[in-house]
Amino acid sequence: MLTKIIKFKKLIIAAIMMSLMGVGCSKDDDATKPTTNNDPFTFLKVGNELEYYNYYYDSDEIRDTMKFRINSENNGFFRVVQIFQEDLDEIPTATHYCYWYTNNNGWYMSFSFFPAEIGDTLYLPHNCFVGLKYKSFNFGTNFAEIISVSEKVTVPAGTFNNCIKVREYHPNDSTIVVDTYFHKDIGMLSGNSGKGIMKLHSKNF
């Protein structure tokens, strides 16, 4: 009887030790894993529309507007109509087209149905984690770094959680060019348009 009790106690102690070891390993693994934001790009659907207002730097004054409408899809390439409007009360001043698509690296924009080394822009990688650096433009103007994957961002279209903050740098002197904010289910929330700060004003999905 005493032998059975001793064996039983040994089994319990062994079970507790294994449990503690398991918990310890789990904590160590979690500590070494980067915080990621790797949801799919669910906004890439025909019919979805995003409207941006372009503001002057350091001002609430609207400079112009830009609307992106995904109007067709062909083999994973989404044809996007870009409608520019300099005055909200006037008819659109220009219309252009581009293509959005994804591959193993992430979400891209191209001006051609066939991706080329020159002209494609990597907006956002698939597996975003803090510290990830990547070349945002294939023709070599800037490089980008993921600064955060859990930002709370407010734009005219609303407030969004779990957003990704991307910082772009000049390639030669590491000067910060712009901070851009993305959401995997929406696309870009705000960023530099070249003339001012673009902010998402509305969406239809």
C-alpha positions in Angstrom: 0.0 0.0 0.0 2.8 2.4 0.9 4.5 1.7 -2.4 1.4 2.6 -4.3 1.0 5.9 -2.4 4.6 6.8 -3.2 4.2 6.0 -6.9 1.0 8.0 -6.9 2.7 11.0 -5.4 5.5 10.7 -7.9 3.0 10.8 -10.7 1.4 13.9 -9.3 4.7 15.7 -8.9 5.8 14.7 -12.4 2.5 16.0 -13.8 2.8 19.3 -12.0 6.4 19.7 -13.2 5.5 19.0 -16.8 2.6 21.5 -16.5 4.9 24.2 -15.1 7.5 23.5 -17.8 4.8 23.8 -20.4 3.6 27.1 -19.1 7.2 28.4 -19.0 7.8 27.4 -22.6 4.6 29.1 -23.7 5.7 32.4 -22.0 9.1 32.2 -23.5 7.7 31.6 -27.0 5.2 34.5 -26.6 8.0 36.8 -25.5 10.1 36.1 -28.6 7.3 36.2 -31.1 6.8 39.6 -32.8 3.5 41.3 -32.5 1.9 40.9 -35.9 -1.1 42.0 -37.8 -1.7 39.5 -40.6 -5.4 39.7 -41.5 -6.4 39.3 -45.1 -6.9 42.3 -47.4 -10.7 42.0 -47.4 -11.4 45.3 -49.0 -10.2 44.0 -52.4 -13.7 43.4 -53.8 -15.4 44.6 -57.0 -17.8 47.4 -56.2 -15.9 48.8 -53.2 -15.3 52.5 -53.2 -13.0 54.7 -51.1 -13.1 58.5 -51.1 -10.3 60.6 -49.7 -10.0 64.3 -49.0 -6.6 65.9 -49.6 -5.8 68.5 -47.0 -3.1 71.2 -47.1 -0.2 70.5 -44.7 -1.0 71.7 -41.2 -4.4 72.8 -42.2 -8.1 71.7 -42.1 -8.6 73.2 -45.5 -9.5 70.7 -48.3 -7.3 71.0 -51.3 -9.0 68.4 -53.5 -10.7 65.0 -53.4 -9.8 61.6 -54.8 -12.1 58.6 -55.2 -11.0 55.0 -55.8 -13.6 52.6 -57.2 -12.8 48.9 -57.8 -14.8 48.2 -61.0 -13.5 44.8 -62.2 -11.2 41.9 -61.5 -9.1 39.7 -63.8 -6.9 36.9 -62.6 -6.4 38.6 -59.2 -5.9 42.0 -60.7 -8.5 44.6 -59.5 -8.9 47.5 -62.0 -9.3 50.7 -60.0 -10.8 53.9 -61.3 -9.2 57.0 -59.8 -11.4 60.1 -60.0 -9.8 63.4 -59.0 -11.8 66.5 -58.2 -10.3 69.9 -57.4 -13.5 71.5 -56.4 -16.3 69.7 -54.5 -18.9 71.6 -56.4 -17.5 71.0 -59.8 -17.4 67.9 -62.0 -14.4 65.6 -61.7 -11.3 67.1 -63.3 -9.4 63.9 -64.2 -9.9 60.1 -64.3 -7.1 57.5 -64.3 -6.8 53.8 -63.9 -4.5 51.5 -62.0 -4.4 48.0 -60.7 -4.4 46.6 -57.2 -3.3 43.0 -56.6 -1.7 40.8 -54.0 1.0 38.1 -54.2 3.1 36.3 -51.7 4.7 39.6 -50.5 1.6 41.7 -49.9 -0.7 44.3 -51.5 0.6 46.1 -54.5 -0.4 48.9 -56.9 0.6 48.8 -60.6 -0.2 51.0 -63.6 -0.2 47.9 -65.8 -2.2 44.7 -65.7 1.2 42.9 -66.0 3.4 43.7 -63.0 6.7 45.1 -63.9 9.9 45.8 -61.8 9.5 49.5 -62.5 6.3 51.2 -61.3 4.9 48.7 -58.8 4.3 49.9 -55.3 4.2 47.6 -52.3 1.7 49.3 -50.1 1.7 46.8 -47.3 3.3 43.3 -46.7 1.1 40.4 -45.7 2.8 39.6 -42.4 3.2 43.0 -40.7 5.2 43.1 -37.5 6.9 45.9 -35.7 10.4 46.5 -37.0 9.8 44.9 -40.4 11.5 46.9 -43.2 10.8 46.7 -46.9 11.2 48.6 -50.1 8.0 50.4 -50.8 8.8 51.5 -54.4 10.5 49.2 -56.9 12.1 52.1 -58.6 13.9 52.9 -55.4 12.7 56.2 -53.9 11.9 55.2 -50.4 12.0 52.3 -48.0 9.4 51.6 -45.3 9.3 50.3 -41.8 6.4 49.0 -39.7 6.3 51.1 -36.6 3.1 49.8 -35.0 0.4 47.1 -35.7 -2.1 48.3 -33.0 -2.7 51.9 -33.7 -6.0 53.6 -33.1 -6.7 56.0 -36.0 -9.4 58.6 -36.4 -10.2 60.1 -39.8 -13.4 61.7 -41.2 -14.7 58.2 -42.1 -14.5 57.1 -38.5 -12.2 55.7 -35.8 -10.5 52.3 -36.4 -8.5 50.0 -34.1 -5.7 47.6 -34.9 -4.3 49.8 -37.6 -0.8 49.6 -39.0 1.6 52.5 -38.9 4.2 52.6 -41.7 7.0 55.1 -41.7 8.8 55.8 -45.0 12.4 57.1 -45.1 14.5 58.7 -47.7 17.0 56.1 -48.9 20.1 58.2 -48.7 19.9 60.1 -45.3 17.2 58.2 -43.4 15.1 61.3 -43.3 11.5 60.6 -42.4 9.3 61.2 -45.4 5.8 60.4 -44.1 3.9 58.2 -41.8 1.0 56.3 -43.4 -1.8 54.4 -41.6 -3.4 51.2 -43.0 -6.1 48.8 -42.0 -6.2 45.3 -43.5 -10.0 45.4 -43.9 -10.1 48.9 -45.3 -6.9 49.9 -47.0 -5.2 53.2 -46.5 -6.6 55.5 -43.8 -4.3 58.5 -44.1 -0.9 59.4 -45.7 1.0 61.8 -47.9 -0.5 62.5 -51.3 2.5 64.4 -52.6 0.6 67.7 -52.3 -0.8 67.3 -48.8 -2.3 64.8 -46.3 -4.8 62.4 -47.6 -7.5 61.1 -45.2 -10.2 58.6 -45.8 -13.5 60.5 -45.9 -16.0 57.8 -46.7 -16.3 54.2 -47.9 -19.2 52.1 -49.2 -18.4 48.7 -47.7 
